[in-house]
């Protein structure tokens, strides 16, 4: 259930970033959208690495 929420939330975030970047009127606006995009990607990678660690037995699910 949590994965579904994260997937929907991530999709909503990506849609918002796409709109923000498309509507950017200045470098500052573009920068904000790109920083948000990087945050989303970093979060996804962190979750993926944590899942891999659990699967390989290097980390307990409660950590």
N, C-alpha and C positions, 0 to 999 in steps of 0.2 A: 504494500500500500504506500509506503514512504517513497519508493522508487517512482511510482506513478505520479505522486505529487511533485517530486523533484523534476520529473520529465516535463510535466505541464508548466511548472514554474519556470523552468529553463526556457521552454518555448516562448512563454510570455515575455521573459526578459530579453530573449534574442529578437523578438518582434519589436519590442520597445527600442532596443539599440539600433536596429535597422532603420526605424523611423527617425531616430535622433540623428544618425549619421546622414541619412538622406536629406534631412531638413537643416543641416548645419549651415549657418550663415557666416561662421568665423572659425578660425583655427581652434579657438577655445571650445566652441561647441563640438567640433570634430574630436578634439582631445578627450572631452568628457565621455563621448560615445565609445571611443576606442579603449579608454580605461575600463569602462564597464564591460566591454567585450572581453578584455583580458581577464577581468575578475571572474567572469562566467567560465571561461576556458580553464583557468587555474583551479577553480572549484571542482570542475568536472574531472580534471586530471588527478586532483587530490583524492577524490572519492574512488577513482579507478585504482590508484596505487594502494589505498587502504583495503579495498576489496581483494586485490592480488595478495597482499600481505596476509589477510585472513585465510584465503584459500590455501596458501602455501604453509600455513600454520605458524607464521612468524609473529602474529598478533592475535590476541584474544578479541572476540567480538565486543566485549565491554570496554576496551581501551579506546 
